Amino acid sequence: MISWAYINNEFIKEEQAVLHVRDLSILRGYAIFDFFRFSSFRPVFIDQHLARLQSSAGGLGLSIEKDNQELKAITKELIERNKASNGGIRITVTGGISENGYNPSRSCLVITQHNFDELTPEQFEKGIHLLSFEHQRQLPHIKTSDYIMGISLQPWIREQKADDVLFMKNRIITECPRANIFTVNPAGQLCTPAAGILQGVTRKMVMQLAAAHYEVIEKDISLEDIYLAQEVFITSTTKTLLPVRMVDHHSIGKGNSPVGTHILQLYNAVSSVASI
Amino acid sequence: MISWAYINNEFIKEEQAVLHVRDLSILRGYAIFDFFRFSSFRPVFIDQHLARLQSSAGGLGLSIEKDNQELKAITKELIERNKASNGGIRITVTGGISENGYNPSRSCLVITQHNFDELTPEQFEKGIHLLSFEHQRQLPHIKTSDYIMGISLQPWIREQKADDVLFMKNRIITECPRANIFTVNPAGQLCTPAAGILQGVTRKMVMQLAAAHYEVIEKDISLEDIYLAQEVFITSTTKTLLPVRMVDHHSIGKGNSPVGTHILQLYNAVSSVASI
């Protein structure tokens, strides 16, 4: 039960957390955000998420009227008020209300708490099925609120009995709508796309942790490379690391995830000691 | 002074026209809309706008819980309540509040009234300056709330002392962020891009009206074609028809608009008799 949210300068009851319909997030889809977990009341990798939040805001010319120390203090109080030990925090910065309905003036800051279920061992074992789709997200390095393409493809994904899409440009893969992607290629190298992607916090952590054990390479990966990989997995804040078992109805590798399992163990060890 | 708005099933005070921050329009940029003028309390070309609204909603899998007759009746009452004889009406359909924050369930209907100033003869005479920019809008045939690219380019547009951008893909032009584009080529034909665009209501009306006087062609238009055109103009509901005097700091034609002026006269004659 999430009781509290924060908008601009005050904590408010969550059910009263509203924006006027003239806010540019509604009129023009003009907003950025970041999302991070908290565990045992402690935000995980918050510095990395706040750094990206500031970068995204700068990318859209939005200023945040709080510095990172203030954002941390507000987040801490929000988690305490809501009394749940685990969950997610979303910090959204919108274009605010604009005189001409187009040019942003004073941004609006919204902080909300969200439930999310930790992935189970069964979900890890089962993995997911992705469908490749030609599309390059606009401004991919900025974490905007734009998920139109991924969401509009949901009926097709359901019809194909798949789980999500994998975007690619000229058959060079980039990312999923809400996750980065990695392959373990036939030579045993860990590969991940370098360009046209959101720089995921989990992606970066995985690259750093894996580097002690595997050769890690940022490079172009074709759809054919995906089909021939030993392992494929996605990474994100909500899913951490999740194996991809099928792409376009092709099975990946031997259907197991020794590398993914190993890296997830390393990740869990680090995230359990990360704190505000 | 706009006093009233409409959300879902009720008229509400405009200052109370709000959406919860968990609405998918805010969380995921998932919303469509349409916008039309009214003049002397009468909506202009409302049937065409409602047809496109329904098409946009279908394109994103959103259902509108009112039929077009009901939408017309609500619009009529909203205009009467607000007591202004001229302005604009925006009908927005959002993804609504979703259990998992991603998949739309029950959409939300928002109808708001907006002021807008009719263009003056001086603005027509002055025209505008466009800057070409490589970008293809996603799902261009659907009128989504996504204006991220156009708005994020505003600082560059201001710096260049220009007025807006002209999107193109591989140097084949498509449209402006909020308007369609036409050229009068050296052979005197009226040309407009056929693909990768929003099917503008004003664009269609201009094509129909012009066909009695000019050869009208939907075709690929390169940036070089633009530079060599006799005339260039944009069309939209808010701007009707506005000459483009410069593109990328190149002057267009002789700096006058005989064809644009003629077509605008034809358009104004028709729109003045259009009614609900």
Boltz contact constraints between the chains, C-beta under 6 A:
constraints:
  - contact:
      token1: [A, 17]
      token2: [B, 21]
      max_distance: 6.0
  - contact:
      token1: [A, 18]
      token2: [B, 18]
      max_distance: 6.0
  - contact:
      token1: [A, 18]
      token2: [B, 20]
      max_distance: 6.0
  - contact:
      token1: [A, 20]
      token2: [B, 18]
      max_distance: 6.0
  - contact:
      token1: [A, 21]
      token2: [B, 17]
      max_distance: 6.0
  - contact:
      token1: [A, 21]
      token2: [B, 110]
      max_distance: 6.0
  - contact:
      token1: [A, 21]
      token2: [B, 112]
      max_distance: 6.0
  - contact:
      token1: [A, 25]
      token2: [B, 26]
      max_distance: 6.0
  - contact:
      token1: [A, 26]
      token2: [B, 25]
      max_distance: 6.0
  - contact:
      token1: [A, 28]
      token2: [B, 147]
      max_distance: 6.0
  - contact:
      token1: [A, 29]
      token2: [B, 29]
      max_distance: 6.0
  - contact:
      token1: [A, 29]
      token2: [B, 145]
      max_distance: 6.0
  - contact:
      token1: [A, 29]
      token2: [B, 146]
      max_distance: 6.0
  - contact:
      token1: [A, 29]
      token2: [B, 148]
      max_distance: 6.0
  - contact:
      token1: [A, 30]
      token2: [B, 151]
      max_distance: 6.0
  - contact:
      token1: [A, 60]
      token2: [B, 152]
      max_distance: 6.0
  - contact:
      token1: [A, 61]
      token2: [B, 155]
      max_distance: 6.0
  - contact:
      token1: [A, 103]
      token2: [B, 154]
      max_distance: 6.0
  - contact:
      token1: [A, 110]
      token2: [B, 21]
      max_distance: 6.0
  - contact:
      token1: [A, 112]
      token2: [B, 21]
      max_distance: 6.0
  - contact:
      token1: [A, 138]
      token2: [B, 149]
      max_distance: 6.0
  - contact:
      token1: [A, 144]
      token2: [B, 148]
      max_distance: 6.0
  - contact:
      token1: [A, 145]
      token2: [B, 29]
      max_distance: 6.0
  - contact:
      token1: [A, 146]
      token2: [B, 29]
      max_distance: 6.0
  - contact:
      token1: [A, 146]
      token2: [B, 146]
      max_distance: 6.0
  - contact:
      token1: [A, 146]
      token2: [B, 148]
      max_distance: 6.0
  - contact:
      token1: [A, 147]
      token2: [B, 28]
      max_distance: 6.0
  - contact:
      token1: [A, 148]
      token2: [B, 29]
      max_distance: 6.0
  - contact:
      token1: [A, 148]
      token2: [B, 144]
      max_distance: 6.0
  - contact:
      token1: [A, 148]
      token2: [B, 146]
      max_distance: 6.0
  - contact:
      token1: [A, 149]
      token2: [B, 138]
      max_distance: 6.0
  - contact:
      token1: [A, 151]
      token2: [B, 30]
      max_distance: 6.0
  - contact:
      token1: [A, 152]
      token2: [B, 60]
      max_distance: 6.0
  - contact:
      token1: [A, 154]
      token2: [B, 103]
      max_distance: 6.0
  - contact:
      token1: [A, 155]
      token2: [B, 61]
      max_distance: 6.0
